[in-house]
């Protein structure tokens, strides 16, 4: 049986699930982005939800929140990002969620930044048509580590 994936606006009632997703040590290692504590997480998401220029969608698999996908930034080069709970990895949920967002908002170009070591996320972006357009070295927030990342772009 194939999972049914849909998108809906992120609601404050989703915060608990999304918070646990971003706390997963394997997920934070792959994304090269540290987990936030509850207060910082909630403040971050309240800022996202209060910004009318940001598109924030919950990725729902068969009625359960599996993650989120977000689009933000200036119209001439919007950024996209997503985070999927580990229990949903490897089943096409991230690709389906991002693809649905791309269908809902056809404006281009779009840009994503992804750690070079995050093979799964790179694959998701490639499946959705993103191509490597550059690379960068960035300091991890709240840390001293420098992460090598690909800048990937979707122009179509």
Secondary structure, DSSP 4 states (H G I P E B T S, - for coil): -PPPEEEEE--GGGHHHHHHHHH-HHHHHHHT-PPPPHHHHHHHHHHHHH-TT-EEEEEEETTEEEEEEEEES-TTSEEEEEEE-GGGTTTTHHHHHHHHHHHH---S-EEEEEETT-HHHHHHHHHTT-EEEEEEEEEPTTSS-EEEEEEEEE--
